[in-house]
């Protein structure tokens, strides 16, 4: 997995490439937590994400809850068909903001 960070003022965009699985989900969670005090909104761009496991979905839900508690907007953009199906089958499409 490769994570590219882009700031636009206080808006953080994380471009995620590859796979979010049991091993790489910890890296994603760490990246988000390290930046938490520096952004006022977070967007994850899944354009180049090929796969997400249940461990990756867990990170998304934890992030959603944490940011909701802080009133920080969180959205996921450019979700492809395969990843979209995984999110939809888990029911997380009803919890997460996906555009």
N, C-alpha and C positions, 0 to 999 in steps of 0.2 A: 504494500500500500504506500502511496505517496500522497502527502498532504502539502498543498501550497496555500500559504496565508496571504490574503490581500486585505488591507485596511482602506476604507474610504471614510475618513474622519473617524467616528466612533463605531462604524459598521464594519464587522468582520465577515469576510467571505472565506470559507475553507473549500478549496477544490480538492475532491477526494478521487484518487485514481487507484484502480486495481480491485482489491478485495478487502472487505471488513469481516474478519473471522475471529476465532477465539484468541489468537495471538495479536493481531493488529488492532482489535477493538480497544485494547488497553492503551495503545499508542494514541488513538483518536481521543479517548477519554482524557488522557494526560494533556494533550494539546489544548483541548477545550478548557480544562481546569486551569492551566497555566495562563491562559489569556483572559479568564473570566472577569477580572477587575478592569480590563482595558477596553471592553466593548459595550455598546448600548443596544446592539442587535447582532444576531448571528444567523448567517445563511450557510447551509451546506450545499455545495453544487455536486450532484451525483452524475454529471454528464459522462464521466469516464469510469464510473464505478461498475464493475462487472458482477459482483456478488456481495451479499450481506447475509451473515449467519444470525442465529438467535442471540449470540453474544453482541453482535453489532446492533441489533434491534434494542437490546437492553441498554446500550449506551445512549441511543436516541431517546428512549423513554426517560432515563435518568436525567439527561440533559434538558428535555422538555419540562420535567417537574422542577428541576433546579432553577431554570430560567423563568418559569411561571411564577415561582416564589419570589423572584427578584423583579418581576414585571418587565422582563427583557424579551423582546420579540425574537422568535426562533422559527425559521422556515427551511424547507428542503426544496431545491429546485432541480430541474433537468433530470428527473428520475426516468430511467429507461424501462422497457417492458419487463425484463427479467427481474430487476430489483423491485419494480413497482408491484409485480405479482407477489413477491415474497412479503412486501409490506402489507399488501391488501389481504393476503391469506391469513396473516397474523392478526388482522383487524386494527393494526396500528395506523392505517390511513384515516381512521375516525378520530384518532388522538393527536396525530402530528399534523402540522400545516405543510401540505405538499402542493407546490405550484409547478 
